[in-house]
Amino acid sequence: MSEKKNEDKNQNSVQNYLYASDKERLQGLVKDMSDNAAASIEKAVHALKTKNIELAQKVIDGDDLIDEKEEQVDQECLYSIAMRQPVREDLRFVYSVMKIIVDLERIGDQSVNIAMNVMDIPKGFSFPEEIVPLAEDRAAENIGMIQEVMKAFAGEDETVICRARERRKKIKDLRRKAVSELDDLLESDTMYDSDKFRLFCTAILVLRHLSRISDHALNLAERVSFIATGISPLTLKRAQEKIDRL
């Protein structure tokens, strides 16, 4: 009986060691994917500011790298589940990683959408200079949000969700300010033509894409919180709403 217990203990130790190596590898791959997603936001907004078609095309072409990373992480997760059969905290981690990479991939998609909007700017026009600083600020906040969440992911810090919500609120405030600026521009412009209409539509779409990035970044924070606590994001949200009502 003692020999059987020792054998089981040794086998568990080996499995724990092997899973730890899986986890470390997954953390590294997710970090790489998040770095690529953050870089795509920065490049897309810079291309928008400078109307750099070549840079915009690089963002579009670079999306394949993010998609490849997603597939690689997905396969690693499936391998870990099949070979290690993780339970409890370990299974929660793998499950959450599979959710995290979906949001990172969608962040990359939103950057591609912004890059495609650069190409839709009518000839002879530039992105409204009044909106550029607000778009840059929102992009910087989104990137900072992603980086902060990834730092929390490495340390399994559940408190990041509160900071992420505050950042997202700031990004939404910037969006409202940008929309107000667009309204003022429309009211002050007495010369309407199809190209100007397209330009303003492009500006509105860019603001929407940046807003969606912040939504996905908040999802990332919720996944990290779930890894650390085992409490679902919806349960946390309802608990916070009850606290806010007190």
C-alpha positions in Angstrom: 0.0 0.0 0.0 2.9 2.3 0.9 4.6 1.6 -2.4 1.3 2.4 -4.3 1.0 5.8 -2.4 4.6 6.7 -3.2 4.1 5.7 -6.9 1.0 7.9 -7.1 2.8 10.8 -5.4 5.7 10.6 -7.8 3.3 10.4 -10.8 1.5 13.5 -9.5 4.8 15.3 -9.0 5.8 14.6 -12.6 2.3 15.7 -13.9 2.6 18.9 -11.9 6.0 19.6 -13.3 4.9 18.9 -16.9 1.8 21.1 -16.5 3.9 23.9 -15.0 6.0 23.9 -18.2 2.8 23.9 -20.3 1.5 26.9 -18.3 4.8 28.8 -18.7 4.8 28.2 -22.4 1.1 29.3 -22.7 1.9 32.5 -20.7 4.7 33.3 -23.1 2.6 32.8 -26.2 -0.2 34.9 -24.9 2.2 37.7 -24.0 3.6 37.6 -27.5 0.1 37.7 -29.0 -0.9 40.6 -26.8 2.3 42.5 -27.8 1.4 42.0 -31.4 -2.2 43.2 -30.8 -1.0 46.3 -29.0 1.5 47.1 -31.7 -1.2 46.8 -34.3 -3.4 49.4 -32.5 -0.4 51.9 -32.4 0.5 51.4 -36.0 -3.1 51.7 -37.2 -3.7 55.0 -35.4 -0.4 56.4 -36.6 -1.3 55.4 -40.2 -4.6 57.2 -39.7 -2.9 60.3 -38.4 -0.4 60.4 -41.3 -2.6 58.9 -43.9 0.2 56.3 -44.5 -1.3 53.7 -46.8 1.8 51.5 -46.7 1.7 51.4 -42.9 -2.0 50.6 -42.9 -1.4 47.8 -45.3 1.3 46.4 -42.9 -1.3 46.3 -40.2 -3.7 44.4 -42.4 -1.0 42.0 -43.5 0.3 41.6 -39.9 -3.1 40.3 -38.7 -2.2 36.9 -40.1 0.6 36.7 -37.4 -2.0 37.3 -34.6 -4.3 34.7 -36.2 -1.4 32.2 -36.3 -0.6 32.9 -32.6 -4.3 32.3 -31.7 -4.2 28.9 -33.5 -0.9 27.9 -31.9 -2.2 28.8 -28.4 -5.5 27.0 -29.1 -3.6 23.8 -30.0 -1.4 24.1 -27.0 -4.4 24.3 -24.7 -6.1 21.3 -26.3 -2.8 19.4 -26.0 -2.6 20.3 -22.3 -6.2 19.2 -21.7 -5.7 15.9 -23.6 -2.3 15.0 -22.2 -2.3 16.5 -18.6 -6.0 16.3 -17.8 -5.8 19.4 -15.6 -8.4 19.9 -12.8 -9.6 22.8 -10.7 -7.2 25.8 -10.9 -5.2 24.3 -13.7 -8.3 23.6 -15.9 -9.6 27.1 -15.1 -6.4 28.6 -16.4 -6.4 26.7 -19.6 -10.1 27.4 -20.2 -9.5 31.1 -19.6 -6.5 31.3 -21.9 -8.7 29.9 -24.7 -11.1 32.8 -24.0 -8.3 35.4 -23.7 -6.9 34.6 -27.2 -10.3 35.1 -28.8 -10.4 38.7 -27.4 -6.8 39.4 -28.5 -7.6 38.2 -32.0 -10.6 40.5 -32.1 -8.5 43.4 -30.9 -6.3 42.7 -33.9 -9.4 42.7 -36.1 -10.4 46.1 -34.9 -6.9 47.4 -35.7 -7.3 46.0 -39.2 -10.7 47.8 -39.4 -9.0 51.1 -38.5 -6.3 50.5 -41.1 -8.9 49.8 -43.7 -10.6 53.1 -42.8 -7.3 54.8 -43.6 -7.7 53.6 -47.2 -11.3 54.9 -47.3 -10.2 58.5 -46.6 -11.1 60.4 -49.8 -8.4 61.7 -52.0 -7.3 65.2 -51.0 -8.6 64.8 -47.4 -7.0 63.9 -44.1 -8.5 62.5 -40.9 -10.1 65.5 -39.0 -7.2 67.1 -37.1 -9.5 68.0 -34.2 -10.2 64.2 -33.7 -6.7 62.9 -34.1 -5.5 63.7 -30.5 -8.6 62.1 -29.1 -8.1 59.0 -31.2 -4.4 58.9 -30.1 -5.4 59.2 -26.5 -7.9 56.4 -26.8 -5.4 54.2 -28.5 -2.8 54.9 -25.8 -5.4 54.1 -23.1 -6.3 50.9 -24.8 -2.7 49.8 -25.2 -2.0 50.7 -21.5 -5.1 48.7 -20.5 -3.9 45.6 -22.4 -0.4 45.8 -21.0 -1.7 46.2 -17.5 -4.0 43.2 -17.9 -1.2 41.1 -19.3 1.0 42.0 -16.3 -1.8 40.9 -14.0 -2.2 37.7 -16.1 1.4 36.8 -15.3 0.8 37.4 -11.6 -2.8 36.2 -11.5 -3.8 39.5 -10.0 -7.6 39.7 -9.7 -7.6 43.4 -8.7 -6.9 44.4 -12.3 -10.6 44.2 -13.2 -11.3 47.4 -11.1 -8.5 49.3 -12.8 -9.6 48.0 -16.2 -13.1 49.3 -15.6 -11.8 52.7 -14.7 -9.7 52.8 -17.8 -12.6 51.7 -20.0 -14.7 54.5 -18.4 -12.1 57.0 -19.4 -12.0 55.7 -22.9 -15.8 56.0 -23.2 -15.5 59.6 -22.0 -13.0 60.3 -24.7 -15.3 58.8 -27.2 -18.2 61.1 -26.2 -15.8 64.1 -26.4 -14.7 63.0 -29.9 -18.3 62.6 -31.1 -19.1 66.0 -29.7 -16.2 67.5 -31.7 -17.6 65.8 -34.8 -21.0 67.3 -34.2 -19.5 70.7 -34.0 -17.5 70.2 -37.2 -20.7 69.1 -39.0 -22.6 72.1 -37.8 -19.9 74.6 -38.8 -19.4 73.1 -42.2 -21.8 74.7 -44.7 -20.3 72.9 -47.7 -21.5 69.3 -47.9 -20.4 66.9 -50.5 -20.1 63.1 -50.8 -16.4 63.1 -50.0 -16.8 65.0 -46.8 -19.7 62.8 -45.8 -17.4 59.7 -46.3 -14.7 61.4 -44.2 -17.1 61.9 -41.3 -18.4 58.4 -41.6 -14.9 57.1 -41.5 -14.2 59.1 -38.3 -17.3 57.7 -36.6 -16.3 54.1 -37.6 -12.7 54.7 -36.2 -14.2 55.8 -32.9 -16.4 52.7 -32.8 -13.4 50.4 -33.5 -11.4 52.0 -30.7 -14.4 51.6 -28.4 -14.7 47.9 -29.2 -11.0 47.4 -28.4 -11.7 48.7 -24.9 -14.6 46.3 -24.6 -12.3 43.4 -25.5 -9.6 44.6 -23.1 -12.1 44.6 -20.3 -13.0 41.0 -21.2 -9.3 40.2 -20.8 -9.3 41.6 -17.3 -12.4 39.6 -16.4 -10.7 36.4 -17.6 -7.7 37.1 -15.4 -9.9 37.8 -12.5 -11.6 34.4 -13.1 -8.2 32.6 -13.2 -7.3 34.1 -9.8 -10.6 33.8 -8.0 -12.7 31.1 -9.8 -15.7 33.6 -9.7 -17.4 34.3 -13.0 -17.3 37.8 -14.4 -21.1 38.0 -14.3 -21.2 37.1 -10.6 -18.6 39.7 -9.9 -20.5 42.3 -11.9 -23.8 41.6 -10.0 -21.9 41.8 -6.7 -20.4 45.1 -7.7 -23.8 46.5 -8.7 -25.2 45.5 -5.3 -22.3 47.3 -3.6 -22.9 50.4 -5.8 -26.5 50.5 -4.8 -25.8 50.6 -1.1 
